[in-house]
Amino acid sequence: MASKAEKIVAGLGGIENIEEVEGCITRLRTEVVDPDKVDEVALKAAGAHGVVKMGTAIQVVIGTDADPIAADIEDMM
């Protein structure tokens, strides 16, 4: 079974679509190449409480495990 980080990466359009990721208390702050590849339904299915899109900047609200998940995603990059 895929980890929470892997599911979030898939929801963000795949590792190649992620330019930058940073954990920020309860959110993953990401910068993506193509915001049209971001699948909000998949992110919510992966455990996100919400998704905020501002152009290529995507914030995924996931709770207090944002920092460890960001670290896991950085390891994949």
C-alpha positions as CSV (number, residue, x, y, z in Angstrom):
1,M,0.0,0.0,0.0
2,A,1.2,3.5,-0.8
3,S,2.3,5.8,2.0
4,K,0.5,9.0,2.8
5,A,3.4,10.9,1.2
6,E,3.2,8.8,-2.0
7,K,-0.6,9.4,-2.2
8,I,-0.1,13.2,-1.8
9,V,2.6,13.2,-4.5
10,A,0.2,11.4,-6.8
11,G,-2.5,14.0,-6.0
12,L,0.0,16.8,-6.8
13,G,0.5,15.4,-10.3
14,G,3.5,13.2,-9.7
15,I,7.0,13.8,-8.4
16,E,8.0,15.5,-11.7
17,N,5.3,18.1,-11.2
18,I,6.6,19.2,-7.9
19,E,9.3,21.9,-8.0
20,E,9.4,22.6,-4.2
21,V,7.8,21.3,-1.0
22,E,8.0,22.7,2.5
23,G,6.2,21.7,5.7
24,C,4.6,24.6,7.6
25,I,2.9,23.6,10.9
26,T,-0.2,22.0,9.4
27,R,0.3,22.6,5.7
28,L,2.4,21.4,2.9
29,R,3.4,24.4,0.9
30,T,4.3,23.3,-2.6
31,E,5.2,24.9,-5.9
32,V,4.1,22.8,-9.0
33,V,5.0,23.0,-12.7
34,D,1.4,22.5,-13.9
35,P,-1.4,23.3,-11.5
36,D,-3.9,21.6,-13.8
37,K,-2.4,18.2,-12.9
38,V,-3.3,18.7,-9.2
39,D,-6.2,16.4,-8.2
40,E,-8.0,17.8,-5.2
41,V,-10.2,14.7,-4.8
42,A,-7.1,12.5,-4.7
43,L,-5.5,14.8,-2.1
44,K,-8.5,14.7,0.1
45,A,-8.7,10.9,-0.3
46,A,-5.0,10.8,0.9
47,G,-6.0,12.6,4.1
48,A,-5.9,16.3,3.2
49,H,-8.5,18.5,5.0
50,G,-8.3,21.1,2.3
51,V,-6.4,22.4,-0.7
52,V,-5.6,26.0,-1.5
53,K,-4.6,26.8,-5.0
54,M,-2.9,30.1,-5.9
55,G,-1.5,29.7,-9.4
56,T,1.4,27.3,-9.2
57,A,1.5,27.6,-5.4
58,I,-0.5,24.8,-3.8
59,Q,-1.1,24.4,-0.1
60,V,-2.3,21.0,1.2
61,V,-3.8,21.2,4.7
62,I,-3.0,17.9,6.3
63,G,-2.5,18.6,10.0
64,T,0.4,18.3,12.4
65,D,2.2,15.6,10.3
66,A,3.0,18.1,7.5
67,D,6.7,18.4,8.4
68,P,7.4,14.6,8.3
69,I,5.4,14.2,5.1
70,A,7.3,17.1,3.5
71,A,10.6,15.4,4.5
72,D,9.4,12.1,3.0
73,I,8.5,13.9,-0.3
74,E,11.8,15.7,-0.4
75,D,13.5,12.2,0.0
76,M,11.6,11.1,-3.1
77,M,12.8,14.1,-5.1
